[in-house]
Each structure stands twice: as C-alpha cells, then as structure tokens.
C-alpha cells in the first residue's frame, strides 16, 4: 500500500518521493521545474529588461492567481493527505499542471507564430517545442505518481493552464506588442531601460555582433 511506504523528502524544496525509488526521485526533481522556470524568467528580466519576457511573466502571475482562486472556490482535497500532511492547499486544479500547461501552450504559440516569422527553421522550433512538451508531461505525471494529485486534478490543471496560455499569448502578440514602443519611450521605460526586441530576427547573433563591434572599437582592432 502507498500509505505504508516510507516517504523521503527531497531536501532542496521538500518534495517527497518513495524512499529507494530512483524513478520517484527523478520525478521529484522534475516537480521543481516550475520553480526553475520562474527564477529563469526573473533572471532574464533583470538582465535583458525585455518587454515580451516581462509580459510572459505577468501572464504566469495571473495564471497562478487564478489557480489560487479556483482552489479556494472548489476546495477538493488531495488524494493522500496522510502521506503529505505538510501540504495544506486544495488539490483541484493541480498548480504544477496549470503552470506547465500555461508554459507549454504559450511557448508553442511563441515558437510557431512569433519565431516562425523570423530566421528560425521549422525543424528548430519543432525540436524546442517537443522538449518543452516532454518536460511538461513529465512534471504533470510526477504529480500523480508522487500522490500529490489525482489524474483528474492534473488534467483539469493542464487544460486551464493551456487555455490561459493561448489567450495570454494572443493578447500580448496582437494587442500589447504593437504598443511596446510606448513603454520603451515612456519616462519609466527609460528609467528602467526597458527593451523591445520584436524586430530583431536573431537576438543571440545581434547581441554577439554588438559586443564584438564594441570590443573592436575599444581595442582599436580592425573589424
């Protein structure tokens, strides 16, 4: 029986998995992917100050708020509270699944609509999306395997997050992106040095070229 097994917490973020279960430990690590995504976004925002990244992060926050409200309204318990007594929040919908559903849907539309208009090949965008979708599936499965949620709670979370991700991308892409210059030209945009990379086809190549040109100019080396 699941309740009779010894459960061991993963010390970094207190995610519990069955002791001596290597696959369970892997899934416990995968459960922390949303946290890594959040910290990655914060790091990108602080280093790039890119408006699209900022608005994606705003969408994540709205998605998290909706999950909190839904849990408060529905109040469906988790499947095995005796195994995870430290978890006090409700189970419906799964927070992890909703977060990853939002992430997967938003990234998918970003890759195939926004990046597809640039110099990235379909093979590249498809490969990146398959990786994101695989990670999403692994995280969602971990919530059921580790007995934090029922399969229904996870499926509902994915659906809500996916729909939210699609809607938020369409809002950002078609309604907010055209007015990015207003943000960058505003006094607060200049104060925070906000940037709009919408019209740059390949940001990595652009950044590399700018840095190399600057180094050559400062050192006096020929281009």
C-alpha positions as CSV (number, residue, x, y, z in Angstrom):
1,X,0.0,0.0,0.0
2,X,1.2,3.5,-0.8
3,X,0.4,4.8,2.7
4,X,2.6,2.1,4.2
5,X,5.7,3.0,2.2
6,X,8.4,5.2,3.8
7,X,8.4,8.6,2.1
8,X,11.6,10.7,2.0
9,X,11.6,14.5,1.3
10,X,13.9,15.9,-1.4
11,X,15.7,18.4,0.8
12,X,16.0,21.3,-1.6
13,X,12.3,22.1,-1.8
14,X,10.7,19.4,0.4
15,X,9.2,17.4,-2.4
16,X,8.6,13.9,-1.1
17,X,9.1,10.6,-3.0
18,X,9.1,6.9,-2.0
19,X,12.4,6.0,-0.4
20,X,14.7,3.9,-2.5
21,X,12.6,4.7,-5.6
22,X,15.1,6.1,-8.2
23,X,12.3,6.9,-10.7
24,X,10.3,8.7,-8.0
25,X,13.4,10.7,-7.1
26,X,13.7,11.8,-10.8
27,X,10.1,12.8,-10.8
28,X,10.6,14.7,-7.6
29,X,13.3,16.7,-9.3
30,X,11.0,17.3,-12.3
31,X,8.4,18.7,-9.9
32,X,10.8,21.6,-9.3
33,X,10.9,22.6,-12.9
34,X,8.2,25.4,-12.4
35,X,10.5,27.0,-9.8
36,X,13.5,26.9,-12.1
37,X,11.3,28.5,-14.9
38,X,10.3,31.3,-12.6
39,X,13.8,32.0,-11.5
40,X,15.0,31.9,-15.1
41,X,12.4,34.4,-16.0
42,X,13.3,36.7,-13.2
43,X,17.0,36.5,-14.2
44,X,16.1,37.2,-17.9
45,X,14.0,40.2,-16.9
46,X,16.8,41.6,-14.7
47,X,19.5,41.1,-17.3
48,X,17.6,41.9,-20.5
49,X,14.6,44.0,-19.4
50,X,12.8,42.6,-22.5
51,X,9.2,43.6,-22.6
52,X,8.0,40.3,-24.0
53,X,9.7,38.4,-21.2
54,X,8.1,40.8,-18.7
55,X,4.6,40.3,-20.1
56,X,5.1,36.5,-20.2
57,X,6.0,36.6,-16.5
58,X,2.9,38.8,-15.8
59,X,0.8,36.1,-17.5
60,X,2.4,33.5,-15.2
61,X,1.4,35.5,-12.2
62,X,-2.2,35.9,-13.4
63,X,-2.3,32.1,-14.1
64,X,-1.0,31.5,-10.5
65,X,-3.6,33.8,-9.1
66,X,-6.4,32.0,-11.0
67,X,-5.2,28.7,-9.6
68,X,-5.3,30.0,-6.1
69,X,-8.8,31.3,-6.6
70,X,-10.0,28.1,-8.2
71,X,-8.6,26.0,-5.3
72,X,-10.2,28.3,-2.8
73,X,-13.6,28.0,-4.6
74,X,-13.6,24.3,-5.4
75,X,-11.9,23.0,-2.2
76,X,-11.4,19.5,-3.5
77,X,-9.0,17.6,-1.2
78,X,-5.8,15.9,-2.3
79,X,-5.9,12.1,-2.8
80,X,-3.5,11.1,0.0
81,X,-3.3,13.8,2.7
82,X,-1.9,11.2,5.2
83,X,1.2,10.8,3.0
84,X,1.8,14.5,2.6
85,X,0.5,16.1,5.8
86,X,2.5,19.2,5.3
87,X,0.5,20.2,2.2
88,X,-2.5,22.3,3.3
89,X,-3.8,23.6,0.0
90,X,-6.6,22.0,-2.0
91,X,-6.0,19.7,-4.9
92,X,-8.2,21.0,-7.7
93,X,-6.7,22.1,-10.1
94,X,-3.1,21.0,-9.8
95,X,-0.9,24.1,-9.5
96,X,2.1,22.4,-11.2
97,X,-0.1,21.1,-14.1
98,X,-1.7,24.5,-14.6
99,X,1.7,26.3,-14.6
100,X,3.2,23.8,-17.1
101,X,0.1,23.9,-19.3
102,X,0.4,27.7,-19.5
103,X,4.1,27.4,-20.2
104,X,3.7,24.7,-22.9
105,X,0.9,26.5,-24.7
106,X,2.5,29.9,-24.6
107,X,5.9,28.6,-25.7
108,X,4.2,26.6,-28.5
109,X,2.5,29.7,-29.9
110,X,5.6,31.8,-29.4
111,X,7.7,29.3,-31.4
112,X,5.3,28.7,-34.3
113,X,3.8,32.2,-34.7
114,X,6.4,34.7,-33.4
115,X,9.7,32.9,-34.2
116,X,8.3,31.3,-37.3
117,X,8.2,34.8,-38.8
118,X,11.9,35.1,-38.4
119,X,15.1,33.2,-39.4
120,X,14.5,30.1,-37.4
121,X,13.8,26.8,-39.2
122,X,10.7,24.8,-38.6
123,X,12.9,21.9,-37.5
124,X,14.5,24.0,-34.8
125,X,11.2,25.3,-33.4
126,X,9.6,21.9,-33.5
127,X,12.5,20.3,-31.7
128,X,12.4,23.0,-29.0
129,X,8.6,22.5,-28.6
130,X,8.9,18.8,-28.3
131,X,11.4,19.2,-25.5
132,X,9.1,21.6,-23.7
133,X,6.1,19.3,-24.2
134,X,8.1,16.3,-22.9
135,X,9.1,18.3,-19.7
136,X,5.5,19.3,-19.2
137,X,4.3,15.7,-19.5
138,X,7.0,14.6,-17.0
139,X,6.1,17.3,-14.5
140,X,2.4,16.5,-14.7
141,X,2.9,12.8,-14.4
142,X,5.1,13.3,-11.4
143,X,2.1,14.9,-9.5
144,X,0.1,11.7,-9.9
145,X,3.0,9.3,-9.4
146,X,4.0,11.0,-6.2
147,X,0.4,11.1,-5.0
148,X,0.1,14.8,-4.7
149,X,-2.9,14.9,-7.1
150,X,-5.5,12.7,-8.8
151,X,-5.2,12.3,-12.6
152,X,-8.4,14.5,-12.9
153,X,-6.9,17.3,-10.9
154,X,-3.8,17.2,-13.2
155,X,-5.8,17.1,-16.5
156,X,-8.0,20.0,-15.4
157,X,-4.9,21.9,-14.5
158,X,-3.3,21.3,-17.9
159,X,-6.5,22.4,-19.7
160,X,-7.0,25.6,-17.7
161,X,-3.3,26.5,-18.0
162,X,-3.2,25.7,-21.7
163,X,-6.3,27.8,-22.5
164,X,-4.9,30.6,-20.4
165,X,-1.5,30.4,-22.1
166,X,-3.1,30.6,-25.6
167,X,-5.3,33.5,-24.6
168,X,-2.5,35.4,-23.0
169,X,-0.2,34.9,-25.9
170,X,-2.8,36.2,-28.4
171,X,-3.3,39.3,-26.2
172,X,0.4,40.0,-25.9
173,X,1.1,39.3,-29.6
174,X,-1.7,41.1,-31.2
175,X,-2.8,43.8,-28.7
176,X,0.3,44.6,-26.5
177,X,3.3,44.1,-28.7
178,X,2.3,46.9,-31.2
179,X,2.4,49.4,-28.3
180,X,5.8,48.2,-27.0
181,X,7.4,51.5,-28.3
182,X,5.1,53.4,-25.9
183,X,6.6,51.5,-23.0
184,X,10.2,51.9,-24.0
185,X,9.8,55.7,-24.8
186,X,8.0,56.5,-21.6
187,X,9.9,58.0,-18.7
188,X,9.6,54.9,-16.6
189,X,10.7,52.8,-19.6
190,X,13.8,54.9,-20.0
191,X,14.4,54.9,-16.3
192,X,14.2,51.1,-16.2
193,X,15.9,50.8,-19.6
194,X,13.2,48.6,-21.0
195,X,13.9,47.0,-24.3
196,X,11.9,45.8,-27.3
197,X,13.4,43.0,-29.3
198,X,10.4,42.5,-31.5
199,X,12.0,43.4,-34.8
200,X,15.3,41.6,-34.2
201,X,15.3,38.3,-36.1
202,X,18.1,36.6,-34.1
203,X,18.8,38.1,-30.8
204,X,21.8,35.9,-30.0
205,X,23.5,36.9,-33.2
206,X,22.5,40.5,-32.7
207,X,24.0,40.6,-29.2
208,X,27.1,38.8,-30.3
209,X,27.7,41.3,-33.2
210,X,27.1,44.3,-30.9
211,X,29.6,43.1,-28.3
212,X,32.2,42.2,-30.9
213,X,31.9,45.6,-32.6
214,X,32.2,47.3,-29.2
215,X,35.3,45.3,-28.3
216,X,36.9,46.0,-31.6
217,X,36.1,49.8,-31.3
218,X,37.6,50.0,-27.8
219,X,40.7,47.9,-28.6
220,X,41.3,49.6,-31.9
221,X,41.3,46.2,-33.7
222,X,40.1,46.1,-37.3
223,X,36.6,44.6,-37.9
